[in-house]
Amino acid sequence: SLSLSVERGEVFGLLGPNGSGKTTTIKLLLGFLRPSSGRAEVLGRPAGDVPTKARIGFLPEETYLHAFLSAEETLDFYGRLFDLDKGERRKRTAALLDRMGLTEARRRPVREYSKGMARRLGMAQALINDPELLILDEPTSGLDPLGNAETKTLLLDLKAQGKTVLVSSH
């Protein structure tokens, strides 16, 4: 039994030990699972509503990336999924790679990335569609202390832009 409300422009922490239901809650909000009772709404619509999903950015606990693609190719691929035109994809890709400190490695295959670099690319992927709501499952997993600090600064910047952020962590 869970009841929560996250307001627009808020950074909300979903905290709890391993096995407490944080990832399950995220899967419910994204429409990957259906509630056994009650209802789940996201951005005023039922969880899983397809047009609403285009307004959400998601970083799963484990970063799933295509190892043979470069960072540029990865972000271009996800930008296409969101139907962004070529110019917008290029602009957002360059800005996100710069923001995440991956510009120098933008053409390297992802299989050559460290876990922290892959995590940064996963964050960039979650932001490619300029989402209203960002759902981050353990966003600092695999990051060094500098990466942790940069992620926290990014979350504050997103809040200042009026984005809503749900962060899951133990």
ChimeraX attribute file (.defattr): number of C-alpha atoms within 10 A of each C-alpha:
attribute: neighborCount
match mode: 1-to-1
recipient: residues
	/A:1	5
	/A:2	7
	/A:3	7
	/A:4	6
	/A:5	8
	/A:6	14
	/A:7	12
	/A:8	14
	/A:9	16
	/A:10	17
	/A:11	20
	/A:12	15
	/A:13	14
	/A:14	18
	/A:15	14
	/A:16	12
	/A:17	9
	/A:18	10
	/A:19	9
	/A:20	11
	/A:21	14
	/A:22	20
	/A:23	19
	/A:24	14
	/A:25	18
	/A:26	21
	/A:27	17
	/A:28	19
	/A:29	20
	/A:30	23
	/A:31	19
	/A:32	13
	/A:33	14
	/A:34	15
	/A:35	15
	/A:36	7
	/A:37	7
	/A:38	9
	/A:39	12
	/A:40	20
	/A:41	15
	/A:42	20
	/A:43	17
	/A:44	8
	/A:45	13
	/A:46	15
	/A:47	22
	/A:48	19
	/A:49	14
	/A:50	12
	/A:51	9
	/A:52	17
	/A:53	19
	/A:54	16
	/A:55	16
	/A:56	21
	/A:57	22
	/A:58	21
	/A:59	23
	/A:60	20
	/A:61	17
	/A:62	15
	/A:63	18
	/A:64	11
	/A:65	17
	/A:66	13
	/A:67	15
	/A:68	13
	/A:69	16
	/A:70	21
	/A:71	29
	/A:72	23
	/A:73	18
	/A:74	23
	/A:75	28
	/A:76	22
	/A:77	16
	/A:78	17
	/A:79	22
	/A:80	15
	/A:81	11
	/A:82	15
	/A:83	13
	/A:84	17
	/A:85	11
	/A:86	12
	/A:87	9
	/A:88	15
	/A:89	22
	/A:90	16
	/A:91	10
	/A:92	21
	/A:93	25
	/A:94	16
	/A:95	15
	/A:96	22
	/A:97	22
	/A:98	14
	/A:99	14
	/A:100	19
	/A:101	16
	/A:102	20
	/A:103	16
	/A:104	9
	/A:105	16
	/A:106	20
	/A:107	13
	/A:108	17
	/A:109	17
	/A:110	23
	/A:111	14
	/A:112	13
	/A:113	16
	/A:114	12
	/A:115	17
	/A:116	16
	/A:117	20
	/A:118	23
	/A:119	26
	/A:120	26
	/A:121	28
	/A:122	25
	/A:123	24
	/A:124	25
	/A:125	26
	/A:126	22
	/A:127	23
	/A:128	23
	/A:129	23
	/A:130	15
	/A:131	18
	/A:132	20
	/A:133	27
	/A:134	23
	/A:135	22
	/A:136	23
	/A:137	22
	/A:138	19
	/A:139	23
	/A:140	21
	/A:141	16
	/A:142	17
	/A:143	19
	/A:144	12
	/A:145	10
	/A:146	9
	/A:147	19
	/A:148	16
	/A:149	13
	/A:150	17
	/A:151	18
	/A:152	14
	/A:153	12
	/A:154	14
	/A:155	19
	/A:156	16
	/A:157	12
	/A:158	19
	/A:159	16
	/A:160	12
	/A:161	11
	/A:162	15
	/A:163	20
	/A:164	24
	/A:165	27
	/A:166	18
	/A:167	20
	/A:168	21
	/A:169	18
	/A:170	13
